[in-house]
Amino acid sequence: MNPKVKKLLLFLLAGMFLASCSKKSPTEPANSEPTQLEIKKIEVPSGMKSSADPKAIQTVSLLNFVDTYKGLFQIPQTAVGDNGKFTWTRGNLSATMFQGNTDGKISWKLVLNGTENGKTYNNWVALQAGQSTDQKSGWMKIYKENSTEVASKWTWTTDANGKYTFTMVSNNTSVINKIEIISNPDHSGELDQYTNNILTAKTIWDKDGNGQWWEYDEQGNITNSGSWKASS
């Protein structure tokens, strides 16, 4: 995602307003009150979070990065509206979040109008998302600035055994980057990274926080590998 657009959206939706308003039950329709998007926070073992190993730190940082984007869909207390349409302003920039609830699925669409930092937005759809009312599956799209082209797409699902799978595909330049995360109920997991659909790095960790990692070249050969022990 263009860093300038990312900064604008985070500033607009997460940083410049007070905490978001209280949530209704996810099974209730989004009418007079907004329903907030819930991307599952990926939990990791405490021994991994407190590890001083550089690869463990890097992995935890990437997992935490996913959670920051929930803020893009948090509707602030200053928003005005009902029946699935909520609007708020900052200076000359106006944001409107449209919400729907149909057939067990909740949808979100953020539209920007006005000017900010010398940029003009005319009914630009900046973000869209959808989620099942049980919060077990969903998707999110972030668009390139003043464009209908997708900059990044996120998908997530939880299966019947509690295994959570999250995928993010970013297409900001000629390079397509993808990360895929698997989080198991016991907090063990896996993180795979791809560039142009080629696996470049893999990391796995167990329920105690011990981990292993591998890096690959374009031909799929291992170029580096290692492991870490969980911090006691």
SVG drawing of the C-alpha trace seen along z (x, -y; Angstrom):
<svg xmlns="http://www.w3.org/2000/svg" viewBox="-32 -22 54 52">
<polyline fill="none" stroke="black" stroke-width="0.4" points="0.0,0.0 1.2,-3.5 2.7,-4.8 1.0,-8.1 -2.5,-6.5 -1.9,-4.2 -1.0,-7.3 -4.1,-9.1 -6.4,-6.3 -4.9,-5.4 -4.9,-9.1 -8.5,-9.6 -10.0,-6.4 -7.7,-5.4 -5.7,-8.3 -7.7,-11.5 -10.9,-10.5 -11.8,-9.2 -12.3,-5.5 -15.0,-3.9 -18.5,-3.6 -19.8,-0.5 -20.6,2.6 -23.8,4.4 -24.0,8.2 -22.5,9.3 -25.8,11.1 -27.8,7.9 -28.3,5.8 -26.3,2.6 -29.1,0.1 -29.1,-2.7 -25.6,-1.7 -22.5,-0.7 -21.1,2.8 -17.4,3.0 -15.1,5.3 -13.5,8.0 -10.2,9.4 -9.0,12.1 -5.9,11.2 -3.3,13.8 -2.0,15.1 1.5,16.4 3.2,18.3 4.6,16.0 8.0,17.7 8.1,16.5 6.9,12.9 9.7,12.5 12.4,14.1 15.4,11.9 16.1,13.9 15.9,11.5 13.7,13.9 11.3,14.5 11.0,10.7 10.5,10.2 7.8,12.9 5.9,11.4 6.1,8.0 4.5,9.3 1.7,11.0 1.0,7.8 0.9,5.8 -2.2,7.6 -4.1,6.4 -3.4,2.7 -5.6,2.6 -8.8,3.2 -8.6,-0.5 -9.4,-1.3 -13.0,-0.1 -13.6,-1.5 -16.4,-4.1 -15.7,-7.0 -18.1,-8.4 -18.3,-11.6 -20.0,-9.8 -23.5,-10.9 -26.1,-8.7 -28.1,-5.5 -29.6,-2.8 -26.2,-1.7 -24.7,-5.1 -22.4,-6.9 -20.5,-10.2 -17.8,-12.2 -15.4,-15.0 -11.9,-16.3 -11.2,-19.7 -12.2,-19.6 -12.3,-15.8 -15.5,-13.8 -15.7,-10.1 -18.8,-8.0 -19.0,-4.3 -21.8,-2.3 -22.8,0.9 -25.1,3.7 -26.3,7.0 -27.7,9.5 -28.0,13.3 -25.7,13.7 -23.0,11.4 -21.9,7.9 -20.4,5.5 -18.5,2.3 -17.6,-0.4 -15.7,-3.6 -16.1,-6.6 -14.0,-9.7 -14.9,-13.2 -13.0,-16.5 -9.4,-17.4 -6.5,-16.4 -2.8,-17.2 -3.3,-18.7 -5.2,-15.7 -8.9,-15.8 -11.2,-12.8 -14.5,-12.6 -16.6,-9.6 -13.4,-7.5 -14.1,-4.1 -11.0,-3.7 -11.9,-0.4 -14.3,2.4 -14.8,5.5 -17.2,8.3 -17.5,10.8 -19.8,13.6 -21.9,12.7 -20.2,15.5 -16.8,13.7 -15.3,17.0 -14.6,15.7 -14.1,12.4 -12.2,10.3 -10.9,6.7 -9.8,4.7 -7.7,1.5 -7.6,-0.4 -4.9,-2.5 -5.3,-6.2 -8.1,-7.7 -8.4,-4.4 -10.5,-1.3 -7.4,0.9 -6.8,3.1 -3.6,2.3 -4.0,5.2 -6.6,7.9 -7.0,9.7 -8.9,12.9 -9.3,15.0 -11.2,18.1 -11.5,20.4 -12.2,24.0 -14.3,26.4 -11.2,27.4 -10.3,23.8 -7.4,23.5 -7.2,19.9 -5.8,19.0 -5.0,15.5 -3.8,14.3 -2.7,10.9 -1.8,10.1 -0.3,6.7 0.0,5.4 1.4,1.9 4.1,2.1 5.1,4.6 5.9,7.0 3.2,9.0 3.9,9.8 1.8,12.3 1.9,13.5 0.0,16.5 -0.4,17.2 -1.7,20.3 -2.6,20.1 -3.7,23.2 -5.8,23.4 -2.7,24.2 -1.0,21.0 1.5,22.9 1.6,21.7 3.3,21.0 4.1,17.8 4.9,18.1 6.1,15.2 5.9,15.1 7.1,12.7 5.4,13.1 4.0,16.4 7.5,17.8 8.0,18.9 10.8,16.8 10.6,17.5 8.9,19.9 8.7,19.8 7.1,22.3 6.7,22.3 5.3,24.8 2.9,24.2 5.8,23.3 7.3,20.7 10.3,22.6 10.7,21.8 12.4,22.8 12.9,20.7 14.0,21.0 14.8,18.6 14.7,19.5 16.0,18.3 13.9,17.9 14.6,21.6 13.3,22.8 16.7,23.6 17.3,23.0 19.7,20.1 19.6,19.7 17.9,21.4 18.0,21.4 16.0,21.9 15.3,20.3 14.4,21.5 11.5,20.1 12.4,17.7 11.7,19.1"/>
</svg>
